[in-house]
Structures are given as structure tokens and as C-alpha cells.
């Protein structure tokens, strides 16, 4: 049976690549090819940048309220096509349909609605100097580049394009090679909503395409979601043209359970922080620190609930855990499980591939106990369903251990003592801290990391700062006097 073939999206329409190169999109749950996709050449990137450059004057000069109406129309279309788009995400990522249909598409629509509302409010400030005065203008950067990740393809494409477009920029977007399909669907949604041709372009490909974008002199900014090594490469390449960069990178986040916490709530938080989207979430709290006095109770309830999670067909609404993104990634996660088993950690549940699901890239939700901070699998990002449980005895101790990481994306605190909750939240070196919950990312809330977890912030009005530049204008009211 033939599979669909997808081209690039440049200048408001689907166009073939100028190269002869294609690649395959594979369903992680079945291992089957679901589409062949054109691989963009450097000439294609040039064409996309040129299309965005041509679209920029009209789009950037359009009143913000009018740009906002287009974004809101696009959001309405996303909501109308929720079921269809969710199935695309499931086929491309392997995540459960229960997640894709209630979070991925809906959160993308919420993002477009938020920035659709913000577009009309972007303005500078007035300064009075007693006759003379000055004002600032908040202006777009120009053509910006977005490079997406494979765990939330549509959501990330919205997170990057919505604030960029609201501010008057035009965009060239590269989806992750492993999940190239939903960005094309978003481009079609934007076109249907009335976005001018060339304002949003999609070029698929591997790291070569990303490097061509990052080095391109016509792109003023690159926003990347990816792993730390890629972020360093993007930042280094962007330096040649002094591009603006926003980097949302990886993490190895701590989740702290104090002795007065509601244990059932803490277990729920730990499950969400480790096994949602098969553990393929950058902010996941994979280092679970549990006070020694409640440790046995916590792990008993945790393992009982983890063992009941249903692994299987992502299109089944009853499925809790889907398939990892690729065979290579599955093997990486399994290698870390092997490292954990060899390090002396105690396996509580999971630990391998689920029986009867060898046709896809499935790994059981896995929990290790009796872990120590120096174990390799405790320190390195795995990006899979592998949890490490550690014990602690005091607040100062656990904060120091939680901060002992090159990462600083997120953290969680479970406690009934709100004074302690805020004290610990202030002490943790993380861009986001959740108290008595985990992994909630409303669009109104800035998202980004400390240390090697990134630079800049996605979402909220904070993202406006990263997609605009300020111009200061000074107005003299009298004659110019010079001392010479």
C-alpha cells in the first residue's frame, strides 16, 4: 500500500524540494512508514527566508488587532479539527490519544488565542523631559526561525509561531525530523485563517536544515526546543551573525516529597512527572526525593499504581502509556535501565519492554529505589519512563542535592507547610517550581530554564520580549544649542 508524500510549505503553498532527498515518518507504535517527506535543501531554506522577507512589510505594518483576529481564526480551526490533528500527533509521536486530544491540540489553540488577544496591546512608553519628550516603539525583529522538538510537535510549533506572528514577525519553521507532519497541518490552518502567503513557512529535514537556518544571514532570531548539545551548537552558530536566540533545552528535575505531604497527591505528581507522554517531557521530575519517614509508604503506593498503568495502542482511549519515538531512542532508554540495574539501584517495577508489544517501541514504566546522587542514570537526562527514588532527612540537605545539577528547568515540592513550600521554591535553581502538583504549563505562565536548561522564556508576555526590539525616539521642542 502506498503512503502519502508530503512536500515543503513555502510562500503559502505546498512545493517540492529542489533536492532529490526524502525521508520517512514512522509510526512508533507499529514501526510502519506513514509518510515520505521531502528534505529541504539549502536553496529551499533560502526560498523560505525570501518568502518570509517578502511577507514581512505587509504583515508587520498590519494593525495588531487585525493580526490578532487572524490568530484567533486559526485557533478556532484548530479546535474544529482537534480529532483529526490529534490522530496525526498520535501516529507521528506514539503518545496516547487521550493526551493528544485533550492537551496537544487544545494547548496549541489556547496559545494562538492568548497571543491573538495580546497582539493589539503591544506598545512602547512615553517619557516627559519638561518640554522635550521621548517614546519607545516595540518593533518586530523581521524573519525569525523556529526549530521544534518531537515530543510535542504541534504545541511547540504554536508556542513559537504565535508570539512571533503576534509581534509582526514572519517565520521559517523546521519541525523535528521524527515528527514532520503536524507543522504542515498548522501551515494549512494559518493559510485558511487568512495569514498572508509567506508569513509562516515549513522546511522539513535533519540537522543540516537546522544549521542552514541558524547560519542564514536573513534570519534575525532562532528559537530552539531540543537537547543541550543542539542548543550549544545553535548558540555558537548564531554568534556569527549575532542572532537573537531562545533555547528551551533539557532537564533532570527534582521532585521533593516532605514528610507532611499528602502521599496520594505526591504519588500522582510523581506519576505525571515521569510517565506522561512515555516520560518524553523535558521538565519531568525524574529525581524523586522522598523524606525517609514516609519513604516506604510512598514507594508502596507508587509501585502499586504504576503497575496498573495500561501500555499499548496509542489510539485506544484507555491507553495510559504509548510508544517511545523511535527504535534508537528506545534502545537508549533501555541502555540506561541496564546501567541502573548494574549500579546497585533496586528495581521496583518495569525494567524492560512489555510482553506482546515487540512490534513497536514500547518500554514499561520503570521505578528504581535505593538510588544515590552519583549514579549515572540519576544525573543524566534519559527522556523516557525511568524514575529514580532517593531519600533525604532535612530541608537544607534536599535543596542542596536538588540543585546539584547542570540543569535547572523545573522542580516540584509536595508539602502541607506553605511557608516551607515558598521557602524551598525560592531556594531551588529552576525556571519553574510546582507546589503540590506537577507539569502544568498554562500559556499565561513563562516557561524556560536556569543553567544549561536554556536561555529565555516561552509563553506569557515574557515571550514578547524575545520577538521584539525597542526603538527609542527623542523629540526636541526647541532650538538646538551647541557649546561651540
C-alpha positions, -999 to +999 in steps of 0.1 A: +000+000+000+014+034-010+019+060+017+013+098+015+041+121+003+045+155+019+063+184+004+076+217+019+053+247+026+068+279+012+051+311+002+016+299+012+016+267-008+030+232-009+061+230-030+086+202-039+121+203-026+148+213-050+168+182-037+160+146-046+163+136-010+133+123+011+129+107+044+103+086+061+080+093+090+074+062+111+046+053+135+064+045+168+036+021+179+038-001+148+071+006+131+053+013+099+060+041+075+031+066+075+045+092+051+075+101+029+087+137+033+108+160+012+141+170+027+148+207+023+180+218+006+199+250+014+182+265-017+148+257-002+158+274+031+168+304+010+134+303-007+116+301+026+135+330+040+129+351+009+092+343+010+091+354+047+111+385+038+086+395+011+056+389+035+072+409+063+064+446+053+026+440+049+023+417+080+044+439+103+025+470+093-009+454+098-026+467+129-021+444+159-058+438+163-061+426+128-032+402+132-049+390+164-081+383+146-062+360+122-046+341+150-080+337+167-095+323+135-066+299+133-073+288+169-109+282+161-099+260+132-075+240+154-104+234+178-127+223+150-100+199+136-090+186+171-098+149+165-080+149+131-049+167+143-047+146+175-046+114+153-018+129+133+001+136+165-005+101+178+006+084+145+038+106+145+047+105+182+033+073+197+017+092+225-018+082+238-048+097+220-062+107+254-033+131+258-032+144+222-069+152+220-071+169+254-037+186+257-016+189+225-041+204+200-061+223+227-030+239+242-019+250+207-053+267+202-050+283+237-016+297+227-029+312+195-059+327+214-036+342+241-013+359+216-042+368+194-055+389+223-021+403+231-013+415+196-034+447+199-017+456+233+019+458+221+032+493+226+061+514+239+063+541+266+062+579+268+089+599+287+084+636+296+115+657+299+098+691+306+091+702+271+112+677+253+099+641+253+107+607+241+089+575+234+098+539+226+084+517+198+082+479+202+091+466+168+094+431+153+127+416+146+120+405+110+122+370+097+126+345+126+134+308+127+118+281+148+132+247+153+108+222+170+112+191+191+095+157+186+076+152+218+050+180+214+053+189+177+021+209+172+022+225+206+058+237+201+050+250+166+023+271+181+044+282+211+070+296+187+048+309+158+020+325+178+041+351+197+064+357+167+034+364+144+015+384+170+045+408+172+046+412+134+075+389+126+073+363+098+087+327+104+105+298+088+098+267+109+116+234+109+098+206+127+118+177+142+127+151+116+110+124+135+076+143+136+073+163+104+036+162+098+016+184+121+036+216+113+024+212+078-012+209+091-006+241+111+006+259+080-026+249+062-046+261+092-028+295+091-035+299+054-072+291+059-074+317+087-061+344+063-024+346+072-006+362+042+014+339+019+050+336+032+043+347+068+047+311+080+068+286+061+078+250+069+110+233+058+115+197+069+148+180+073+175+169+097+203+188+114+216+201+081+184+221+076+186+235+111+222+245+106+213+263+073+186+283+092+209+291+121+237+304+097+213+322+074+220+360+073+184+367+065+171+352+098+172+376+128+164+351+155+163+313+161+141+297+188+150+261+195+134+234+216+158+205+219+186+189+239+216+207+254+242+197+228+220+210+200+214+242+220+251+248+223+256+243+186+228+267+177+241+293+201+276+290+186+264+292+150+241+322+158+271+341+171+285+346+136+256+369+127+247+379+163+213+364+160+189+365+189+184+331+204+158+314+227+168+280+238+144+257+257+166+227+265+167+196+287+164+189+324+169+164+352+144+179+375+139+172+412+105+164+428+106+167+466+081+149+489+082+161+525+070+141+555+038+161+558+028+158+522-005+142+511+011+109+499-016+101+473-012+135+458+026+132+458+023+098+441+000+113+415+025+141+409+054+116+406+035+096+380+026+127+360+062+138+363+077+106+349+053+087+328+032+113+309+040+111+272+061+080+280+084+102+300+094+122+270+090+156+287+119+179+293+106+192+326+100+158+341+108+153+378+128+121+374+148+126+406+121+119+432+134+129+467+112+114+495+116+121+532+129+090+549+100+088+573+074+084+545+096+065+520+082+030+524+046+043+523+053+064+492+071+036+472+044+011+481+016+032+468+037+043+438+046+009+426+010-004+430-004+024+408+025+023+383+019-015+378-017-008+368-009+016+340-020+003+306+006+002+279-004-003+243-022+010+212-020+048+214-053+051+196-071+032+223-087+058+247-079+035+277-041+035+270-020+053+296+015+048+281+022+048+244+054+041+224+087+059+225+095+080+195+119+056+176+138+024+179+171+042+185+156+062+214+140+030+228+174+014+228+189+044+245+163+043+273+168+005+277+206+011+280+200+035+309+178+009+326+206-016+322+231+010+337+207+015+366+204-023+372+242-025+373+247+004+396+231-012+427+197+006+425+167-016+434+142-022+406+106-018+419+087-022+387+090-023+350+126-026+337+121-036+301+099-040+271+063-051+278+055-086+267+035-089+235+044-054+222+075-061+202+061-046+171+066-010+183+090+010+205+074+004+239+091+005+274+075-003+307+071+025+333+102+018+354+109+028+390+142+024+408+147+028+446+178+030+468+194+054+444+222+078+451+231+111+436+262+100+419+246+072+398+249+079+361+212+073+353+203+097+382+224+125+368+218+123+331+187+131+311+171+098+299+139+113+283+120+081+289+098+064+316+125+059+342+121+072+377+148+073+404+136+075+441+161+089+466+156+096+504+165+126+524+163+137+561+164+175+561+153+205+541+187+220+537+201+187+526+175+181+499+177+216+485+214+213+481+211+179+465+183+190+442+204+220+430+235+198+424+229+195+386+239+212+354+202+215+346+176+239+361+144+236+341+118+227+367+112+213+402+083+201+424+076+204+461+049+184+479+042+196+515+013+208+537+035+236+551+031+266+527+058+286+544+082+258+537+068+254+502+076+290+493+109+289+511+121+259+492+106+272+459+128+303+463+159+283+470+156+258+441+176+267+410+148+261+384+128+281+359+095+266+371+086+252+405+053+235+411+038+232+446+016+202+453+012+195+416+035+189+386+039+196+348+011+221+344+021+247+318-007+272+311+001+296+283-001+326+307+029+312+327+065+318+315+084+285+307+122+281+305+152+271+324+182+281+345+218+269+339+221+246+309+184+241+306+182+271+284+181+309+276+149+330+275+113+321+281+085+306+261+049+316+266+032+345+285+040+382+279+077+373+286+079+358+251+071+392+236+105+405+248+122+378+227+103+386+195+106+424+195+132+451+198+128+485+213+135+517+194+139+550+214+127+582+198+137+616+213+117+647+203+131+682+210+106+710+214+130+740+210+161+751+191+193+731+193+221+748+212+257+737+209+286+749+232+309+755+201 
